[in-house]
Amino acid sequence: VQLQASGGGLVQDGGSLRLSCVVSGRPGSTYDMGWFRQAPGKEREFVAAIRRNGATYYADSVKGRFTISRDNTKKAVALQMSSLRPEDTAVYYCAASEQRYISMYLRDGTRYDYWGQGTQVTVSS
């Protein structure tokens, strides 16, 4: 299974970006999906997750600014980021989980089985 993330870049404070992640490699399989990020010198942190059934979960720091969505026909997940702040600067990773965990576990990166390569998001002040 491979995850290919794209869409990162440089944006000004208050701007928007849309990240995409496409899953490939195992026809017929479905996954709960998540986005995580890691800033320099910091630990990886949960950003957002979306279940197979479309239920969504967000970190408090991004709630109301970021929206996660999925297109099951394309095996893709997106993260629409608005009102970006300098503190959102990080490498963003998408991840896929084969298991059907309770919601609290979707915030735990160790519960995910597959990871994308990461895409850099830089927000300038």
Secondary structure, 3 states (H helix, E strand, C coil): CEEEEECCEEEECCCCEEEEEEEECCCCCCCEEEEEEECCCCCCEEEEEECCCCCEEECCCCCCCEEEEEECCCCEEEEEECCCCHHHCEEEEEEEECCCCCHHHHHCHHHCCEECCCEEEEEEC
